[in-house]
Every structure is written in structure tokens, then in C-alpha cells.
Amino acid sequence: MMHKQTEGAISISSAGITRGTQARREAPGFATLDLGSVSYGVGSNSPRTKVGRLADRLVVTTDFELNIADNSLHAASAMLLAATAFPENVYVVSVDGVKLQATPQMVQASVPLGRSSLHRLQIEIPNTVTEKDSQFHNSIVFQVIPN
């Protein structure tokens, strides 16, 4: 789920999902990336969600866009950080190849402001996860620091 938040003159929002999965608006300022159903045998029911099968896990991947803007026009770029909202012990969640934790991790050192940037979400699901415990619900918190 994405919630647009502005602190000072910098804002971050979903810029649309062009090559990734579908975004669904939950409430004003919130969006959810719906990856659909995935399984080891079938793959994905969404053409925008890719599933890779390894011996010990599934790797679910989709692309999404973010728009980071500086309304004051003082910065040309910003550092992008991301974290999972809840500690994750079973699944490995990565953005642009950076494994996320409960503390913010630097995803990109310099993201141009004022235009969309493409990013990749990847979730690794171990084969040990049973169907009963297979639903994944977490949020990714993005933070931007002008540079």
C-alpha cells in the first residue's frame, strides 16, 4: 500500500504501474500493488507479475513507478530509502535488489526529481511456506532525502 506524504517541499507518490502489476486506490493518497495469486506449479495469474522457480523458493517480481517531486524546486535529485513496515522473517522483500528490513535501506543514491522512476519489487517465498500461511501482507515505507 502506498500513502502519499509530503514533508516540507518533497513529496513521493505512485506514478502509475506501466510495466508492473496493477495498482488499486484504497483511499485518497493510498495505493496497493496487487500481485495476484502465485504458485510454484502455475506461476502467476497476472501477466505483469513474473514468477521464477528455484529449488528452494519462488521469486515473485513486478515493476512499479514512483514520482518524487520538490515543489520548492531547490533540489534536482534525492536519495531513496525503503523499509518494510513490519519485520519479515519468512519472506525476503527487495526493491531494486536491496533487501529491505524494518530500518530504512538506501535503494538509490540519486533519483531525479520531477519525473517518474522505474523500480523493481521482488519477493522471495521459501518452499517451506504452507498454503495455510502463504498470504503475504506487508507495507513498504519509502523515504526521500534531497541531495
C-alpha positions in Angstrom: 0.0 0.0 0.0 1.3 3.5 -0.8 0.3 6.6 1.1 1.5 9.9 -0.4 3.0 12.1 2.2 4.7 15.5 2.0 7.2 16.8 4.5 8.3 20.2 3.6 8.6 20.6 -0.2 9.5 17.0 -1.1 6.7 14.5 -1.9 6.6 10.9 -3.1 3.7 9.2 -4.8 2.9 6.3 -7.1 3.4 7.5 -10.7 1.5 4.6 -12.2 2.1 1.0 -12.9 3.1 0.6 -16.5 5.2 -2.5 -16.7 4.5 -3.9 -13.3 1.4 -5.1 -11.6 -1.9 -3.2 -11.2 -2.3 -0.5 -8.6 -5.5 -0.2 -6.8 -6.6 3.0 -5.0 -7.7 2.2 -1.5 -8.5 5.7 -0.2 -7.2 9.2 -1.1 -3.4 9.0 -1.0 -3.2 5.2 -0.7 -2.4 2.6 -3.4 -1.9 -1.1 -3.2 0.2 -3.2 -5.6 -1.9 -6.4 -6.2 0.5 -9.1 -7.3 -2.4 -11.6 -7.8 -2.2 -15.2 -6.9 1.1 -17.1 -7.5 2.0 -20.7 -7.1 5.0 -22.9 -7.7 3.1 -25.1 -10.2 1.1 -22.5 -12.1 3.1 -19.3 -11.8 1.1 -16.1 -11.7 -2.4 -15.2 -12.8 -1.2 -11.7 -13.7 0.8 -11.1 -16.9 2.7 -8.2 -15.1 3.9 -10.4 -12.3 6.8 -12.7 -13.1 7.5 -15.9 -11.1 10.8 -17.6 -11.1 11.1 -21.1 -9.7 14.3 -22.1 -7.8 14.9 -25.4 -6.0 14.1 -23.9 -2.6 11.9 -20.8 -3.3 9.7 -18.8 -5.6 10.8 -15.4 -6.7 7.9 -13.0 -7.5 8.9 -9.9 -9.4 7.0 -6.8 -10.7 8.0 -3.3 -11.8 6.4 -0.1 -10.4 7.0 3.7 -10.8 7.4 6.4 -8.2 7.3 10.1 -8.7 9.4 12.2 -6.3 8.8 15.9 -6.6 10.3 19.0 -5.0 7.6 21.7 -5.0 10.1 24.4 -4.0 12.5 23.5 -6.9 15.5 23.6 -4.6 16.8 20.1 -5.3 17.4 18.2 -8.5 17.6 14.8 -7.0 17.0 12.8 -3.8 18.3 9.7 -2.1 15.6 7.0 -2.0 15.4 4.8 1.1 12.9 1.9 1.8 11.9 -0.3 4.7 9.3 -2.9 5.4 6.6 -1.7 7.8 6.7 -4.9 9.8 9.7 -7.2 10.5 9.7 -10.1 8.0 11.2 -13.4 9.0 9.8 -15.7 6.3 9.8 -13.7 3.0 12.7 -11.7 1.6 11.5 -8.4 0.2 13.8 -6.4 -2.1 13.4 -3.1 -4.0 15.9 -2.7 -6.9 18.0 -5.6 -5.5 18.3 -4.1 -2.0 17.0 -6.4 0.8 14.6 -4.5 2.9 14.5 -4.5 6.7 12.5 -2.7 9.4 15.1 0.1 9.3 15.4 2.2 6.1 17.9 0.9 3.5 19.3 3.0 0.7 17.7 1.9 -2.6 19.1 4.6 -4.9 21.6 7.3 -4.1 20.3 9.9 -6.6 16.8 9.8 -8.1 15.9 12.7 -10.4 13.1 14.8 -9.1 10.0 15.8 -11.1 9.7 12.7 -13.2 8.8 9.1 -12.8 11.5 6.5 -11.9 11.1 2.8 -12.5 11.7 0.3 -9.7 11.6 -3.4 -9.2 9.8 -5.2 -6.3 11.0 -8.8 -5.6 9.6 -11.1 -3.0 11.2 -14.5 -2.3 8.9 -17.1 -0.9 10.6 -20.2 0.6 9.1 -23.6 -0.4 8.7 -24.4 3.3 5.7 -21.9 3.4 2.5 -23.9 3.6 -0.8 -22.9 1.9 -2.3 -22.1 5.3 0.4 -19.5 6.0 1.0 -18.3 2.4 -0.7 -14.9 2.3 1.8 -12.1 2.3 0.7 -8.8 3.7 3.3 -6.0 4.4 3.9 -2.4 3.5 7.0 -0.8 2.1 7.8 2.6 3.6 9.7 4.9 1.2 11.7 7.9 2.5 13.4 10.5 0.4 16.3 12.9 1.3 17.1 15.7 -1.1 20.7 15.9 -2.3 
